[in-house]
Amino acid sequence: MYNQKNEIHPLKKLNANLILHALSEMKTATRKQLAERTGLSQPTVNAIVQELEQRGVVRPGNFAASDGGRRPQCYTLQTDHLRAAVIQVLPQELVHAVVTVDGKVIRRNIWPLADSDSHLEKLQILLQTLKKQDDNIRVVSIGVPGVVGPGGVLHAIPHVPSLEDVALSYVLEEKLGFPVYVENDMNLVALGSIVSGVSQSDSDMVLVHIGQGVGAGIVMGGRIVRGFSSFAGEIAYMFNEPGTEHSCETLENLLEQADGVQAKAQLIADLVINIICLLNPPVIVFGGESTTEEMLRHLRHICESRLPLWTIPSFHLMTDESAAYEKGLLMLVRNVLAETQFEQE
């Protein structure tokens, strides 16, 4: 089953990954159920499950109901040793956690940053520290408040200017020696809101964040919409004031100057109406410290006064954006974690 270099045969690795992904989705399953789910032959499933159990990748659980003979054994994933470091890059802190492939949080912490600190330098120190503390970390996912452009280079990140034009994943991978994935923060929150059920949709939704920074995350057909240069969702640029150094900050400044919730809602309404007209999403989820149920009521009233009623999506308020963010970070690298089960050890 192994070649001379003791590497797993590609076909066997593919079949093992099919079983692993099926178990990840089903949580627990018999070998017969795994064969039905994956389409693999029963002898193939039996052999792979036996080897995975010997290697500690899966573990036997409860017995399923009998269908006339002996009660079949159920299996579950052994996931505690498959871990990712997930990091939220914020202007004044690095929020980080170590999580397992099935979402169990091993530890969570916050590194405060001084104004003089370099985010890149602090990220390098943080990841080297986490790597020393936990050699089960196999992959890193990082969320940033900016555009992750072609080649992984960061752009339009005014709140963390030291990372502008930095190919963050490449730089960190060179230092660490294992994969580092970097994604826009709003895309990750949108992905996490679907996984956690906040959006009440499993395929199409738009997240609108109004707070420290203004942005959107778009999910259509279950996939993040990035655009050809990963600029999709940068809705703050729709309030462009020519001649300003960072035009994306114009809307933030206007919101700060607005007097009352209704005045803020009037500013945001144009963004929301444009989103409805362009994408016609069934759900818009609102997050950020500036969004409230009162603001959503004003937004809905304005949208209903300017658009046909049958075009208005459901509006939902996200109460724990950080939790959705963390879930999105894990989803970004979950398959990578799963596949490391079958790499040479």
Disulfide bonds with the S-S distance in Angstrom:
none
